[in-house]
């Protein structure tokens, strides 16, 4: 590339009048021909030396054409790379890409979605069947929040433990720590009895099957008796507690056997009251945490879990569809931005092509003008060097010479090529301003239709 630039510079230096005259020794040419009376008055063709001058300029024009042709071919190659880039095809293919992406997502997740929907529908049918089989004409009671239930149970147990710990601490040889351990054991047993009563006893009392109802009465009677016994015995134990825990247990057993309703200290009665209240509150909270009919809450929870899983999967799939749209829309915007840059780049290259052709055509005309200037100088010198100034010169001496510029045309179809390239540049503009906006509209429409169809695709699960 550097060599070509230097050669082009040499060509430009030789195109000055003085350098050409000096390089070709035009003065010697003219003197020699004049001394030989060349050309003669009847000659019609240029002299050999005139042809030398003309050939010099034709050779210069030929070299300039080769360099210009190389530059033009490089510009056209760069323009061709832009035009044949796949950016336009990718932009116009955005709607189909979105449809394909959504179809792939649906096909990939279709079976899981169907399975989750079937499971939710089956669980819903199980709830309805359970209600029908058990003569229930109401909706199941929604289950309580596990966190809220745990909070209430923990709060009641903590309160009971703290109160009972103070009662036991006064009579225990281990102080507050010993009282807390004893209080916690009683609270833990209270919780277990309340849980069994609330979950498996009270829920059977309204059962449609007699055997379940009778079993419920038996469980309630057993557990209430057990809780009553536990808390009454705890009161007797506190009344007998004077440091030795084991001795207090034996005394409490004897006292309980002789008269279980006779607790011999106020602290013992307070402890019994606290334990009974805690047991009652725990039973109510546990009973209210689920449906009061045995089994109805269980099938309802299974249905709600299946439905929630199905709904969550729906949301995830919807998010996938939205992500698909955002990906393609982002690609469309990026392609449009890239297309705008290519449009500018293409326009710059097209301007270079036009300027190159214009400069080359201008340089050819200057080359021909310089050629005529040198030839006319030769003819003038030829006349001045003649010994007989009255010699008759041939008529063609007064006519300009021609380099035959048509032989050095850069591209016979260059005008058509410029029009073709301008049409391509306009297409880039149209793709960016019109097609991109149309693609966005199509993408919005496809996405809206996809979202609208999701309810039908998912099916109805109440």
C-alpha positions as CSV (number, residue, x, y, z in Angstrom):
1,X,0.0,0.0,0.0
2,X,2.9,2.4,0.8
3,X,4.6,1.7,-2.5
4,X,1.4,2.5,-4.4
5,X,1.0,5.8,-2.5
6,X,4.6,6.7,-3.4
7,X,4.1,5.9,-7.1
8,X,0.9,7.9,-7.2
9,X,2.9,10.8,-5.7
10,X,5.5,10.4,-8.4
11,X,2.8,10.4,-11.0
12,X,1.4,13.7,-9.6
13,X,4.9,15.3,-9.6
14,X,5.4,14.3,-13.3
15,X,2.2,16.0,-14.2
16,X,3.7,19.5,-13.8
17,X,4.5,21.1,-17.1
18,X,8.1,21.9,-16.3
19,X,8.9,18.3,-15.1
20,X,7.3,16.7,-18.2
21,X,9.2,19.0,-20.5
22,X,12.4,18.3,-18.7
23,X,11.9,14.6,-18.4
24,X,11.0,14.1,-22.1
25,X,13.6,16.6,-23.3
26,X,10.9,18.3,-25.4
27,X,13.3,21.1,-26.4
28,X,15.7,18.5,-27.9
29,X,12.8,16.8,-29.6
30,X,11.6,20.0,-31.2
31,X,15.1,21.1,-32.3
32,X,15.9,17.8,-33.9
33,X,12.6,17.6,-35.8
34,X,13.0,21.2,-36.9
35,X,16.5,20.7,-38.3
36,X,15.1,17.7,-40.2
37,X,12.1,19.7,-41.4
38,X,9.7,17.3,-39.6
39,X,6.8,17.4,-40.0
40,X,6.4,18.3,-43.6
41,X,3.6,20.5,-44.8
42,X,1.6,17.6,-46.1
43,X,1.9,15.3,-43.1
44,X,-1.3,14.3,-41.5
45,X,-0.2,12.2,-38.6
46,X,1.7,13.3,-35.5
47,X,5.4,13.0,-35.5
48,X,7.2,10.2,-33.6
49,X,8.1,12.6,-30.9
50,X,4.5,13.9,-30.6
51,X,3.5,10.2,-30.3
52,X,6.1,9.8,-27.5
53,X,4.6,12.7,-25.6
54,X,1.0,11.4,-26.1
55,X,2.1,7.8,-25.1
56,X,3.7,9.2,-22.0
57,X,0.5,10.8,-20.8
58,X,-1.6,7.7,-21.9
59,X,0.7,5.5,-19.8
60,X,0.3,7.9,-16.8
61,X,-3.5,7.8,-17.3
62,X,-3.4,4.0,-17.4
63,X,-1.4,3.8,-14.1
64,X,-3.8,6.3,-12.5
65,X,-6.7,4.2,-13.6
66,X,-5.2,1.0,-12.1
67,X,-4.7,2.7,-8.7
68,X,-8.2,4.3,-8.8
69,X,-9.7,0.9,-9.8
70,X,-8.0,-0.8,-6.8
71,X,-9.3,1.9,-4.4
72,X,-12.8,1.6,-5.9
73,X,-12.8,-2.2,-5.6
74,X,-11.8,-2.0,-1.9
75,X,-14.6,0.5,-1.3
76,X,-17.1,-1.7,-3.1
77,X,-15.9,-4.8,-1.1
78,X,-16.4,-2.9,2.2
79,X,-19.9,-1.9,1.0
80,X,-20.6,-5.5,0.0
81,X,-19.7,-6.8,3.4
82,X,-22.1,-4.4,5.0
83,X,-24.9,-5.1,2.5
84,X,-24.5,-8.9,2.8
85,X,-24.4,-8.9,6.6
86,X,-27.2,-10.8,8.1
87,X,-28.4,-7.9,10.3
88,X,-31.4,-7.2,8.1
89,X,-32.5,-10.8,7.9
90,X,-32.1,-11.1,11.7
91,X,-34.2,-8.0,12.2
92,X,-36.9,-9.2,9.9
93,X,-36.8,-12.6,11.5
94,X,-37.5,-11.3,15.0
95,X,-41.3,-12.2,15.0
96,X,-40.6,-15.8,13.9
97,X,-37.8,-16.0,16.4
98,X,-40.2,-15.1,19.2
99,X,-42.8,-17.6,18.0
100,X,-40.2,-20.3,17.9
101,X,-38.8,-19.4,21.3
102,X,-42.3,-19.5,22.8
103,X,-43.1,-22.8,21.1
104,X,-39.8,-24.3,22.4
105,X,-40.6,-23.2,25.9
106,X,-44.1,-24.6,25.7
107,X,-42.9,-27.9,24.3
108,X,-40.1,-28.2,26.9
109,X,-42.4,-27.5,29.9
110,X,-45.7,-28.8,28.5
111,X,-45.7,-32.3,30.2
112,X,-44.8,-30.8,33.7
113,X,-47.5,-28.2,33.3
114,X,-50.1,-30.9,32.3
115,X,-49.1,-33.1,35.2
116,X,-49.3,-30.3,37.8
117,X,-52.7,-29.3,36.4
118,X,-54.0,-32.9,36.5
119,X,-52.8,-33.3,40.1
120,X,-54.5,-30.0,41.1
121,X,-57.8,-31.1,39.4
122,X,-57.6,-34.5,41.1
123,X,-57.0,-33.0,44.5
124,X,-59.9,-30.6,43.9
125,X,-62.1,-33.6,43.0
126,X,-61.0,-35.3,46.2
127,X,-62.2,-32.4,48.3
128,X,-65.6,-32.4,46.6
129,X,-65.9,-36.2,47.0
130,X,-64.9,-36.1,50.7
131,X,-67.6,-33.4,51.3
132,X,-70.2,-35.5,49.5
133,X,-69.3,-38.7,51.2
134,X,-69.4,-37.1,54.6
135,X,-72.5,-35.0,54.0
136,X,-70.7,-31.7,54.3
137,X,-72.4,-28.8,52.5
138,X,-69.9,-26.2,53.4
139,X,-66.4,-25.2,52.1
140,X,-63.5,-26.5,54.1
141,X,-62.1,-24.1,56.7
142,X,-58.8,-22.6,55.4
143,X,-55.8,-23.9,57.4
144,X,-54.1,-21.5,59.7
145,X,-50.6,-20.2,59.1
146,X,-48.1,-22.7,60.5
147,X,-45.9,-19.8,61.6
148,X,-48.8,-18.2,63.4
149,X,-49.8,-21.4,65.1
150,X,-46.2,-22.1,66.2
151,X,-46.0,-18.6,67.6
152,X,-49.1,-19.0,69.7
153,X,-48.1,-22.4,71.0
154,X,-44.6,-21.2,71.8
155,X,-46.0,-18.1,73.6
156,X,-48.4,-20.1,75.7
157,X,-45.8,-22.7,76.6
158,X,-43.3,-20.0,77.5
159,X,-45.8,-18.2,79.7
160,X,-46.8,-21.4,81.4
161,X,-43.2,-22.4,81.9
162,X,-42.2,-19.0,83.4
163,X,-45.1,-18.9,85.8
164,X,-44.8,-22.5,86.9
165,X,-41.0,-22.0,87.2
166,X,-41.5,-19.3,89.8
167,X,-43.9,-21.6,91.8
168,X,-41.5,-24.5,91.7
169,X,-38.4,-22.4,92.4
170,X,-39.5,-21.5,96.0
171,X,-39.7,-25.1,97.1
172,X,-36.9,-26.6,95.0
173,X,-33.4,-27.1,96.3
174,X,-32.1,-26.2,92.8
175,X,-33.8,-22.8,92.8
176,X,-35.1,-21.2,89.6
177,X,-33.3,-23.6,87.3
178,X,-34.8,-26.6,88.9
179,X,-38.2,-25.0,88.9
180,X,-37.9,-24.2,85.2
181,X,-37.0,-27.8,84.3
182,X,-40.0,-29.2,86.2
183,X,-42.3,-26.5,84.7
184,X,-41.1,-27.2,81.2
185,X,-41.8,-31.0,81.5
186,X,-45.4,-30.2,82.7
187,X,-45.8,-27.7,79.8
188,X,-44.5,-30.2,77.2
189,X,-47.0,-32.8,78.4
190,X,-49.8,-30.2,78.3
191,X,-48.9,-29.4,74.7
192,X,-48.9,-33.0,73.6
193,X,-52.3,-33.7,75.3
194,X,-53.8,-30.5,73.8
195,X,-52.5,-31.4,70.4
196,X,-54.0,-34.9,70.5
197,X,-57.3,-33.5,71.8
198,X,-57.5,-30.7,69.3
199,X,-56.5,-32.8,66.3
200,X,-57.9,-36.3,67.0
201,X,-60.5,-35.9,69.6
202,X,-62.7,-32.8,69.0
203,X,-62.6,-33.3,65.2
204,X,-64.4,-36.6,65.6
205,X,-67.3,-35.4,67.6
206,X,-69.3,-34.2,64.5
207,X,-68.3,-37.1,62.3
208,X,-71.0,-38.7,60.2
209,X,-69.9,-42.2,61.1
210,X,-71.0,-43.4,64.6
211,X,-67.9,-45.4,65.3
212,X,-65.7,-42.3,64.6
213,X,-68.0,-40.2,66.8
214,X,-67.9,-42.6,69.7
215,X,-64.1,-42.9,69.3
216,X,-64.0,-39.1,69.5
217,X,-65.9,-39.0,72.7
218,X,-63.6,-41.6,74.2
219,X,-60.5,-39.7,73.1
220,X,-61.9,-36.4,74.5
221,X,-62.8,-38.1,77.8
222,X,-59.4,-39.8,78.1
223,X,-57.3,-36.7,77.2
224,X,-59.3,-34.3,79.3
225,X,-59.0,-36.7,82.3
226,X,-55.3,-37.0,81.7
227,X,-54.8,-33.3,81.5
228,X,-57.0,-32.7,84.6
229,X,-55.0,-35.4,86.4
230,X,-51.7,-34.0,85.3
231,X,-52.4,-30.4,86.5
232,X,-54.1,-31.5,89.7
233,X,-51.1,-33.7,90.5
234,X,-48.8,-30.8,89.7
235,X,-50.7,-28.8,92.3
236,X,-50.4,-31.5,95.0
237,X,-46.7,-31.8,94.1
238,X,-46.1,-28.1,94.6
239,X,-47.9,-28.1,97.9
240,X,-45.7,-31.0,99.1
241,X,-42.4,-29.6,97.6
242,X,-40.1,-28.4,100.4
243,X,-36.6,-29.1,98.9
244,X,-36.6,-32.8,98.3
245,X,-38.3,-33.5,94.9
246,X,-38.5,-37.2,95.3
247,X,-40.0,-37.0,98.8
248,X,-42.5,-34.4,97.4
249,X,-43.6,-36.8,94.7
250,X,-44.4,-39.5,97.3
251,X,-46.3,-37.1,99.4
252,X,-48.1,-35.8,96.4
253,X,-49.2,-39.3,95.4
254,X,-50.5,-40.0,98.9
255,X,-52.3,-36.6,99.0
256,X,-53.8,-37.2,95.5
257,X,-55.1,-40.7,96.5
258,X,-56.7,-39.5,99.7
259,X,-58.4,-36.5,98.2
260,X,-57.3,-35.3,94.8
261,X,-59.5,-32.2,95.1
262,X,-57.8,-31.1,98.3
263,X,-54.6,-29.1,97.5
264,X,-53.0,-27.8,100.7
265,X,-51.4,-24.6,99.4
266,X,-52.5,-21.5,97.4
267,X,-49.4,-21.9,95.2
268,X,-50.5,-25.4,94.3
269,X,-54.0,-24.2,93.3
270,X,-52.4,-21.4,91.2
271,X,-50.1,-23.8,89.5
272,X,-53.1,-26.1,88.7
273,X,-55.1,-23.1,87.4
274,X,-52.2,-22.0,85.2
275,X,-51.7,-25.5,83.7
276,X,-55.5,-25.9,83.1
277,X,-55.7,-22.6,81.4
278,X,-52.7,-23.3,79.2
279,X,-54.1,-26.7,78.3
280,X,-57.5,-25.1,77.4
281,X,-55.9,-22.3,75.3
282,X,-53.6,-24.7,73.5
283,X,-56.5,-27.0,72.7
284,X,-58.6,-24.2,71.3
285,X,-55.7,-22.8,69.1
286,X,-54.8,-26.3,67.8
287,X,-58.5,-27.1,67.1
288,X,-59.0,-23.8,65.3
289,X,-55.9,-24.2,63.2
290,X,-57.6,-26.7,60.8
291,X,-61.0,-27.7,59.7
292,X,-63.1,-29.0,62.7
293,X,-64.2,-32.1,60.7
294,X,-61.7,-35.0,60.8
295,X,-59.9,-35.4,57.5
296,X,-61.6,-32.5,55.7
297,X,-58.6,-30.2,56.5
298,X,-56.1,-32.8,55.3
299,X,-57.6,-33.3,51.8
300,X,-58.1,-29.5,51.5
301,X,-54.4,-28.9,52.4
302,X,-53.3,-31.4,49.8
303,X,-55.5,-29.6,47.2
304,X,-54.2,-26.2,48.2
305,X,-50.6,-27.4,48.1
306,X,-51.2,-28.9,44.6
307,X,-53.0,-25.7,43.4
308,X,-50.3,-23.4,44.8
309,X,-47.6,-25.5,43.1
310,X,-49.5,-25.4,39.8
311,X,-50.1,-21.6,40.2
312,X,-46.5,-21.0,40.9
313,X,-45.5,-23.0,37.9
314,X,-47.9,-20.9,35.8
315,X,-46.2,-17.7,37.1
316,X,-42.8,-19.2,36.2
317,X,-44.0,-20.1,32.7
318,X,-45.5,-16.6,32.3
319,X,-42.2,-15.1,33.4
320,X,-40.5,-17.3,30.8
321,X,-42.8,-16.0,28.1
322,X,-42.1,-12.4,29.2
323,X,-38.4,-13.1,29.3
324,X,-38.6,-14.5,25.7
325,X,-40.3,-11.3,24.6
326,X,-37.7,-9.1,26.3
327,X,-34.8,-11.1,24.8
328,X,-36.2,-10.7,21.2
329,X,-37.2,-7.1,21.7
330,X,-33.8,-6.3,23.1
331,X,-32.2,-8.0,20.1
332,X,-34.5,-6.0,17.8
333,X,-33.5,-2.7,19.4
334,X,-29.8,-3.7,19.3
335,X,-30.1,-4.8,15.6
336,X,-31.8,-1.5,14.9
337,X,-29.0,0.5,16.5
338,X,-26.4,-1.6,14.6
339,X,-28.3,-1.0,11.4
340,X,-28.2,2.7,12.1
341,X,-24.4,2.6,12.4
342,X,-24.1,0.5,9.3
343,X,-26.3,3.0,7.5
344,X,-24.0,5.8,8.4
345,X,-20.9,3.7,7.5
346,X,-22.5,2.7,4.2
347,X,-23.3,6.4,3.4
348,X,-19.7,7.4,4.2
349,X,-18.4,4.7,1.8
350,X,-20.8,5.7,-0.9
351,X,-19.7,9.3,-0.6
352,X,-16.1,8.1,-1.0
353,X,-17.0,6.2,-4.2
354,X,-18.7,9.2,-5.7
355,X,-15.8,11.5,-4.8
356,X,-13.3,9.0,-6.1
357,X,-15.0,8.8,-9.5
358,X,-15.4,12.6,-9.7
359,X,-11.8,13.2,-8.8
360,X,-10.6,10.6,-11.2
361,X,-12.7,12.0,-14.1
362,X,-11.3,15.5,-13.2
363,X,-7.7,14.2,-13.2
364,X,-8.1,12.6,-16.6
365,X,-9.3,15.9,-18.1
366,X,-6.4,17.7,-16.4
367,X,-4.1,15.0,-17.8
368,X,-5.4,15.7,-21.3
369,X,-5.1,19.4,-20.9
370,X,-1.5,19.1,-19.7
371,X,-0.7,16.8,-22.6
372,X,-2.0,19.4,-25.1
373,X,0.1,22.1,-23.3
374,X,3.3,20.0,-23.7
375,X,2.4,19.1,-27.3
376,X,1.7,22.8,-28.1
377,X,5.1,23.7,-26.5
378,X,6.8,21.1,-28.7
379,X,5.0,22.6,-31.8
380,X,6.0,26.1,-30.9
381,X,9.6,25.2,-30.3
382,X,9.6,23.1,-33.5
383,X,8.5,26.3,-35.5
384,X,11.0,28.5,-33.7
385,X,14.0,26.2,-34.3
386,X,13.4,26.1,-38.1
387,X,16.0,27.8,-40.2
388,X,13.4,29.0,-42.6
389,X,10.7,30.7,-40.7
390,X,8.6,30.6,-43.8
391,X,8.3,26.8,-43.8
392,X,4.7,25.7,-44.1
393,X,3.6,23.5,-41.2
394,X,0.9,20.8,-41.5
395,X,-2.7,21.8,-40.8
396,X,-3.0,19.3,-37.9
397,X,-0.4,21.4,-35.9
398,X,-3.2,23.8,-35.0
399,X,-5.5,21.1,-33.7
400,X,-5.5,19.7,-30.1
401,X,-4.5,16.1,-29.5
402,X,-6.7,13.6,-27.7
403,X,-5.7,11.0,-25.2
404,X,-8.7,8.8,-25.9
405,X,-10.2,9.2,-22.4
406,X,-12.8,6.7,-23.1
407,X,-10.1,4.0,-23.1
408,X,-9.4,4.9,-19.4
409,X,-12.9,4.9,-18.1
410,X,-13.0,3.7,-14.6
411,X,-16.2,1.7,-15.0
412,X,-18.4,1.9,-18.1
413,X,-21.4,1.2,-15.9
414,X,-20.3,3.4,-13.0
415,X,-23.4,5.6,-13.2
416,X,-25.7,2.6,-12.9
417,X,-23.5,1.3,-10.0
418,X,-23.8,4.6,-8.2
419,X,-27.6,4.5,-8.5
420,X,-27.6,0.9,-7.3
421,X,-25.5,1.7,-4.3
422,X,-27.8,4.7,-3.5
423,X,-30.8,2.4,-3.6
424,X,-29.1,0.1,-1.2
425,X,-28.4,3.0,1.2
426,X,-32.0,3.9,1.0
427,X,-33.0,0.4,1.9
428,X,-30.9,0.6,5.0
429,X,-32.7,3.7,6.0
430,X,-36.1,2.1,5.3
431,X,-35.2,-1.1,7.2
432,X,-34.2,1.0,10.2
433,X,-37.0,3.5,10.2
434,X,-40.0,1.4,8.8
435,X,-39.2,-2.3,9.1
436,X,-37.9,-2.0,12.7
437,X,-41.0,-0.2,13.8
438,X,-43.2,-2.8,12.1
439,X,-41.2,-5.6,13.7
440,X,-41.8,-4.0,17.1
441,X,-45.5,-3.8,16.4
442,X,-45.6,-7.4,15.4
443,X,-43.6,-8.5,18.5
444,X,-46.0,-6.5,20.7
445,X,-48.9,-8.2,19.0
446,X,-47.5,-11.7,19.3
447,X,-46.6,-11.2,23.0
448,X,-50.1,-9.8,23.8
449,X,-51.8,-12.8,22.0
450,X,-49.5,-15.2,23.9
451,X,-50.4,-13.7,27.3
452,X,-54.1,-13.6,26.4
453,X,-53.9,-17.3,25.5
454,X,-52.2,-18.4,28.7
455,X,-55.5,-18.7,30.7
456,X,-56.9,-21.1,28.0
457,X,-53.6,-22.9,27.9
458,X,-53.3,-23.3,31.6
459,X,-57.0,-24.3,32.1
460,X,-59.2,-23.4,35.0
461,X,-58.2,-24.6,38.5
462,X,-60.2,-22.7,41.1
